[in-house]
Amino acid sequence: MDRWERISALATAVFVSRMLAITAKSNARIDPAPPDAGLPFLSIVVPARNEERQIEPCVRSLLAQAYPNFEVIAVDDQSNDATLAILERLAAADSRLRLVNGVPLPPDWVGKPWALIQGARAARGDWLLFTDADTVHDPRAAACAVRYALERHIQFLSLLPTQRFASLAERALLPSILLAIAFAVGSLDAINDPRRLDAAIFNGQYLLCERTAYHAIGSHETVRGSLAEDYDFARAVKRDGRFVSCLADSSDLVRTRMYRSAAEIWQGFTKNLYVGVRQNPAQAAAGIALFAALSPLPEWLLLRAARSKKRRSALLPALCIAASSAAAEIAARRSRYPAGSGLFFPVGTAAMVGIFANSIAAHLTGRVAWRGRTYGGRA
């Protein structure tokens, strides 16, 4: 066994053992339940910038919530497509939808936190729900989430929506990237352990906050310059230590389709991945090395063995590919990704390595582009 084979085998062992442990220790989930009349007033905030293809089903699903007393606040973040016109039409038909016309981005702010804080300032609810325009909500979702938080004395509850993958690019790339993020952050048990300050993350697609706790933390102004505001906001809550936070599975009550093409996946995770390692070059390099050892290193070793016609040399890389793909399939099934997602693990992981490298370069050179805006590397 040469050096490269040992590296591949070690990386596979680390990935498989950690991924299976994370899967076994990620049991937090809310359960669907009938609506409850005795729930506090809820303000649902939806930031929207150039979301014409998905804003209407999102808002309609929010307006259809079986919740006793709520409002929906849509913040149009200076869209230059049909987003504003769609929201105006929906607001004219339902008084529960309030439209906030976003003002220009101030210095030192990133677009999404700025849109969220504008919505929060307009909100009247005792609880605030921040949710993305790419989500669709079961009518029971808001009531189940608020009740879950109240029963467990949780002030910050974030949910993991069910991911929908329609195109080949989505099915081939997204499961591997999302599993890599889970690998880096840890299990839901670790994330929900207040003693584990190293394991902190919210899903910005769905974040429910008790109003006084939200403002006590400093609101989204605390993360005004963050390109991954959900990650940094979760860290701020955990470091503060006064409030209970939780990340849980949504049990299909919330669904999302994040990106619809390879180009969107490339751009979206270019924005986020380097932030996920706290913009630490050493951690970034270690992450790239580990996942490159999962793919494409064993594929290269397999090709090398085939070219040299050494069948025994092909056994180890083939086992590494099979083991990591099997562990990915188990984790993917637990996350309700499509069956067979593990088969794409080598392709998705190799692509993720490339995106990660591009994310580092984009941040360090100050050319992070998102939604028609370009941010400096230390945004």
C-alpha positions as CSV (number, residue, x, y, z in Angstrom):
1,M,0.0,0.0,0.0
2,D,1.6,3.3,-1.1
3,R,1.1,6.8,0.4
4,W,-1.9,7.7,-1.7
5,E,-3.7,4.5,-1.0
6,R,-3.2,5.0,2.7
7,I,-4.5,8.5,2.5
8,S,-7.6,7.4,0.6
9,A,-8.3,4.5,3.1
10,L,-7.9,6.8,6.1
11,A,-10.1,9.5,4.7
12,T,-12.8,6.9,3.9
13,A,-12.6,5.5,7.4
14,V,-13.0,8.9,8.9
15,F,-15.9,9.8,6.7
16,V,-17.8,6.6,7.1
17,S,-17.5,6.5,10.9
18,R,-18.4,10.1,11.4
19,M,-21.2,10.1,8.9
20,L,-22.9,7.0,10.4
21,A,-22.5,8.6,13.9
22,I,-24.1,11.8,12.8
23,T,-27.0,9.9,11.2
24,A,-27.6,8.0,14.4
25,K,-27.5,11.1,16.6
26,S,-29.8,13.4,14.5
27,N,-33.2,12.6,15.8
28,A,-34.6,16.1,16.6
29,R,-37.8,16.5,14.6
30,I,-41.2,18.2,14.9
31,D,-44.3,16.1,14.5
32,P,-47.3,17.1,12.4
33,A,-50.3,17.9,14.6
34,P,-53.8,19.5,14.4
35,P,-53.9,23.3,14.7
36,D,-54.0,24.9,18.1
37,A,-56.1,28.0,18.9
38,G,-54.0,29.2,21.8
39,L,-50.9,30.4,20.1
40,P,-49.2,33.8,20.1
41,F,-49.4,36.3,17.3
42,L,-46.9,35.4,14.6
43,S,-45.1,37.6,12.1
44,I,-43.7,35.7,9.1
45,V,-41.0,37.6,7.2
46,V,-40.0,36.6,3.7
47,P,-37.0,38.4,2.1
48,A,-37.2,38.5,-1.7
49,R,-34.8,39.7,-4.3
50,N,-35.4,38.6,-7.9
51,E,-37.6,35.7,-6.9
52,E,-40.3,35.9,-9.6
53,R,-40.2,32.1,-10.3
54,Q,-40.9,31.0,-6.8
55,I,-42.3,33.8,-4.6
56,E,-46.0,33.2,-5.4
57,P,-46.2,29.6,-4.3
58,C,-44.2,30.5,-1.2
59,V,-46.4,33.4,-0.1
60,R,-49.6,31.5,-1.0
61,S,-48.6,28.6,1.2
62,L,-47.8,31.0,4.1
63,L,-51.2,32.8,3.7
64,A,-52.8,29.3,3.9
65,Q,-51.4,28.6,7.3
66,A,-53.9,27.0,9.8
67,Y,-52.7,29.5,12.4
68,P,-55.0,31.5,14.6
69,N,-53.4,35.0,14.3
70,F,-50.6,35.9,12.0
71,E,-49.3,38.3,9.4
72,V,-47.0,37.8,6.4
73,I,-44.4,40.5,5.7
74,A,-42.7,40.3,2.3
75,V,-39.6,42.5,1.9
76,D,-38.9,43.3,-1.8
77,D,-35.1,43.9,-1.7
78,Q,-35.0,46.2,-4.8
79,S,-35.8,43.4,-7.3
80,N,-35.4,44.1,-11.0
81,D,-37.7,41.3,-12.2
82,A,-41.4,40.7,-11.6
83,T,-41.1,40.0,-7.9
84,L,-42.6,43.3,-6.7
85,A,-45.5,43.2,-9.2
86,I,-46.4,39.6,-8.0
87,L,-46.3,40.7,-4.3
88,E,-48.4,43.8,-5.0
89,R,-51.0,41.6,-6.7
90,L,-51.0,39.1,-3.8
91,A,-51.2,41.9,-1.2
92,A,-54.2,43.5,-2.9
93,A,-56.1,40.3,-2.5
94,D,-55.2,39.5,1.1
95,S,-54.8,42.1,3.9
96,R,-52.7,39.7,6.0
97,L,-49.8,40.2,3.5
98,R,-47.9,43.4,4.1
99,L,-45.4,44.6,1.6
100,V,-42.2,46.4,2.6
101,N,-40.3,48.1,-0.2
102,G,-36.7,47.7,0.7
103,V,-34.4,50.7,0.7
104,P,-30.9,50.7,-0.7
105,L,-28.2,48.6,1.0
106,P,-26.3,50.6,3.6
107,P,-22.5,50.3,3.9
108,D,-21.2,47.2,5.7
109,W,-24.4,45.3,5.2
110,V,-25.1,42.2,3.1
111,G,-28.4,42.0,1.2
112,K,-30.2,39.2,3.1
113,P,-29.6,40.5,6.7
114,W,-30.6,43.9,5.5
115,A,-33.9,42.6,4.1
116,L,-34.5,40.5,7.2
117,I,-34.0,43.5,9.6
118,Q,-36.4,45.6,7.6
119,G,-39.0,42.9,7.9
120,A,-38.3,42.5,11.6
121,R,-38.7,46.3,12.2
122,A,-42.2,46.2,10.5
123,A,-43.3,43.0,12.4
124,R,-45.9,43.2,15.2
125,G,-45.8,39.6,16.3
126,D,-44.7,38.1,19.6
127,W,-42.8,35.5,17.6
128,L,-41.0,36.1,14.3
129,L,-40.6,33.5,11.6
130,F,-37.9,34.2,8.9
131,T,-38.3,32.0,5.9
132,D,-36.9,32.0,2.3
133,A,-38.8,32.5,-0.9
134,D,-37.7,29.1,-2.1
135,T,-39.8,27.3,0.5
136,V,-43.4,25.9,0.4
137,H,-45.2,25.3,3.7
138,D,-47.7,22.7,4.8
139,P,-50.8,24.5,6.3
140,R,-49.8,23.0,9.7
141,A,-46.2,24.0,9.6
142,A,-46.2,27.3,11.6
143,A,-48.5,26.0,14.3
144,C,-46.5,22.9,14.8
145,A,-43.2,24.9,15.0
146,V,-44.5,27.4,17.4
147,R,-46.1,24.8,19.6
148,Y,-42.8,22.7,19.5
149,A,-40.9,25.8,20.7
150,L,-43.3,26.7,23.4
151,E,-43.5,23.2,24.9
152,R,-39.7,22.9,25.0
153,H,-39.0,26.5,26.1
154,I,-37.0,27.1,23.0
155,Q,-36.4,30.7,21.9
156,F,-34.7,30.0,18.6
157,L,-36.0,27.1,16.5
158,S,-34.7,26.4,13.0
159,L,-36.1,23.7,10.8
160,L,-34.5,21.6,8.0
161,P,-37.0,21.6,5.1
162,T,-37.4,18.5,2.9
163,Q,-35.1,19.1,-0.1
164,R,-36.6,18.6,-3.6
165,F,-34.3,17.7,-6.4
166,A,-35.7,17.8,-9.9
167,S,-32.9,18.2,-12.4
168,L,-29.9,15.9,-12.9
169,A,-27.5,18.5,-11.6
170,E,-29.5,18.8,-8.4
171,R,-29.6,15.0,-7.8
172,A,-26.0,14.6,-8.7
173,L,-24.5,17.5,-6.7
174,L,-26.7,18.8,-3.9
175,P,-26.9,15.6,-1.7
176,S,-23.1,15.3,-1.5
177,I,-22.6,19.0,-0.7
178,L,-25.3,19.0,2.0
179,L,-23.8,15.8,3.5
180,A,-20.4,17.4,3.5
181,I,-21.8,20.4,5.5
182,A,-23.4,18.0,7.9
183,F,-20.1,16.2,8.2
184,A,-18.4,19.4,9.1
185,V,-20.9,20.7,11.6
186,G,-22.0,17.5,13.3
187,S,-25.1,15.8,14.4
188,L,-28.3,17.5,15.5
189,D,-27.6,16.3,19.1
190,A,-24.3,18.1,19.0
191,I,-25.8,21.2,17.4
192,N,-28.6,21.3,20.1
193,D,-26.2,20.8,23.0
194,P,-25.6,24.2,24.6
195,R,-22.2,23.1,25.8
196,R,-21.0,22.4,22.2
197,L,-20.1,26.0,21.1
198,D,-18.2,24.5,18.2
199,A,-21.4,23.0,16.7
200,A,-23.7,25.8,15.9
201,I,-25.8,26.4,12.8
202,F,-29.3,27.5,11.8
203,N,-31.0,26.9,8.5
204,G,-31.8,30.4,7.1
205,Q,-34.7,28.9,5.1
206,Y,-36.7,28.6,8.3
207,L,-35.8,30.4,11.6
208,L,-38.4,31.0,14.3
209,C,-37.5,33.4,17.1
210,E,-39.2,34.6,20.2
211,R,-39.3,38.4,19.7
212,T,-37.7,39.6,23.0
213,A,-34.9,37.0,22.6
214,Y,-34.3,38.0,19.0
215,H,-33.8,41.7,20.0
216,A,-31.8,40.8,23.1
217,I,-29.2,39.0,20.9
218,G,-29.0,42.1,18.7
219,S,-31.3,41.0,15.9
220,H,-29.9,40.5,12.4
221,E,-27.8,43.6,12.9
222,T,-25.4,41.3,14.7
223,V,-24.6,39.6,11.4
224,R,-25.1,42.5,9.1
225,G,-21.9,41.8,7.2
226,S,-22.3,38.0,6.9
227,L,-22.7,36.2,3.7
228,A,-23.9,33.2,5.7
229,E,-26.1,35.0,8.2
230,D,-27.8,31.8,9.5
231,Y,-24.5,30.2,10.4
232,D,-23.1,33.3,12.1
233,F,-26.4,34.1,13.9
234,A,-26.5,30.6,15.4
235,R,-23.0,31.1,16.7
236,A,-24.0,34.4,18.2
237,V,-26.9,32.8,20.0
238,K,-24.9,29.9,21.4
239,R,-22.0,32.2,22.5
240,D,-24.5,34.4,24.3
241,G,-25.8,31.5,26.3
242,R,-29.0,33.0,27.7
243,F,-31.4,31.3,25.3
244,V,-32.3,27.8,24.1
245,S,-31.8,27.1,20.4
246,C,-32.7,24.0,18.4
247,L,-32.2,22.7,14.9
248,A,-34.8,20.1,14.0
249,D,-36.1,18.1,11.0
250,S,-39.3,19.6,9.6
251,S,-40.9,16.2,9.0
252,D,-42.0,17.3,5.5
253,L,-43.9,20.3,6.8
254,V,-41.6,22.6,4.9
255,R,-40.2,21.8,1.5
256,T,-37.6,23.6,-0.6
257,R,-35.9,23.6,-4.0
258,M,-32.7,25.5,-3.4
259,Y,-31.0,25.7,-6.8
260,R,-32.1,24.4,-10.2
261,S,-28.9,24.1,-12.2
262,A,-25.2,23.4,-11.9
263,A,-24.5,27.1,-12.4
264,E,-26.8,28.1,-9.5
265,I,-25.3,25.4,-7.3
266,W,-21.8,26.6,-8.1
267,Q,-22.6,30.3,-7.3
268,G,-24.7,29.6,-4.2
269,F,-22.1,27.5,-2.5
270,T,-19.2,29.7,-3.6
271,K,-20.9,32.3,-1.5
272,N,-21.2,30.0,1.6
273,L,-18.6,27.4,1.9
274,Y,-15.6,29.5,2.9
275,V,-17.7,31.3,5.5
276,G,-18.6,27.8,6.9
277,V,-14.9,27.4,8.0
278,R,-15.0,30.8,9.5
279,Q,-12.8,32.2,6.7
280,N,-9.9,30.2,8.1
281,P,-7.5,29.2,5.3
282,A,-6.0,26.3,7.4
283,Q,-9.4,24.8,8.0
284,A,-10.4,25.4,4.4
285,A,-7.2,23.6,3.2
286,A,-7.9,20.7,5.5
287,G,-11.5,20.4,4.3
288,I,-10.4,20.4,0.7
289,A,-7.7,17.8,1.4
290,L,-10.1,15.5,3.2
291,F,-12.9,15.5,0.6
292,A,-10.4,15.3,-2.3
293,A,-9.2,12.1,-0.7
294,L,-12.7,10.8,-0.9
295,S,-13.1,11.9,-4.5
296,P,-11.3,12.1,-6.9
297,L,-8.3,10.4,-5.3
298,P,-9.8,6.8,-5.2
299,E,-11.0,7.2,-8.8
300,W,-7.5,8.2,-9.9
301,L,-6.1,5.2,-8.0
302,L,-8.6,2.9,-9.7
303,L,-7.6,4.3,-13.1
304,R,-4.0,3.9,-12.3
305,A,-4.5,0.3,-11.4
306,A,-6.5,-0.3,-14.6
307,R,-3.7,1.2,-16.7
308,S,-1.0,-0.9,-15.0
309,K,-3.3,-4.0,-15.2
310,K,-2.8,-4.7,-11.5
311,R,-6.1,-6.1,-10.4
312,R,-5.1,-6.3,-6.7
313,S,-4.3,-2.6,-6.7
314,A,-7.8,-1.8,-7.8
315,L,-9.4,-3.5,-4.8
316,L,-8.7,-0.9,-2.2
317,P,-9.9,2.2,-4.2
318,A,-13.0,0.3,-5.3
319,L,-13.7,-0.6,-1.6
320,C,-13.2,3.1,-0.6
321,I,-15.6,4.3,-3.3
322,A,-18.2,1.7,-2.3
323,A,-17.9,2.4,1.4
324,S,-18.1,6.2,1.2
325,S,-21.0,5.9,-1.2
326,A,-22.9,3.4,1.0
327,A,-22.4,5.7,4.1
328,A,-23.7,8.6,2.0
329,E,-26.7,6.6,0.9
330,I,-27.6,5.8,4.5
331,A,-27.3,9.4,5.5
332,A,-29.2,10.6,2.4
333,R,-32.1,8.2,3.2
334,R,-32.2,9.6,6.7
335,S,-32.5,13.1,5.2
336,R,-35.2,11.9,2.8
337,Y,-33.1,12.6,-0.3
338,P,-34.0,10.5,-3.4
339,A,-33.0,6.8,-3.3
340,G,-29.7,6.3,-5.1
341,S,-28.2,9.6,-4.0
342,G,-25.2,7.7,-2.7
343,L,-24.3,6.6,-6.2
344,F,-23.6,10.2,-7.1
345,F,-21.4,10.7,-4.1
346,P,-18.1,10.5,-6.0
347,V,-19.3,13.0,-8.6
348,G,-20.9,15.4,-6.1
349,T,-17.9,15.3,-3.8
350,A,-15.4,16.0,-6.6
351,A,-17.6,18.9,-7.7
352,M,-17.8,20.2,-4.1
353,V,-14.0,20.2,-3.9
354,G,-13.9,22.5,-6.9
355,I,-16.7,24.8,-5.5
356,F,-14.9,25.0,-2.2
357,A,-11.6,26.0,-3.9
358,N,-13.5,28.6,-5.9
359,S,-15.2,29.9,-2.7
360,I,-11.8,30.5,-1.1
361,A,-10.6,32.3,-4.1
362,A,-13.7,34.4,-4.5
363,H,-13.7,35.5,-0.8
364,L,-10.0,36.2,-0.7
365,T,-10.1,38.3,-3.9
366,G,-13.3,40.1,-3.0
367,R,-15.4,39.0,-5.9
368,V,-18.3,37.1,-4.2
369,A,-21.3,37.7,-6.4
370,W,-24.9,37.0,-5.4
371,R,-28.3,38.2,-6.6
372,G,-26.7,40.9,-8.7
373,R,-24.5,42.3,-6.0
374,T,-20.7,41.8,-5.4
375,Y,-19.3,41.7,-2.0
376,G,-15.8,42.0,-0.6
377,G,-14.1,38.9,0.6
378,R,-14.5,39.9,4.3
379,A,-18.2,40.9,4.0
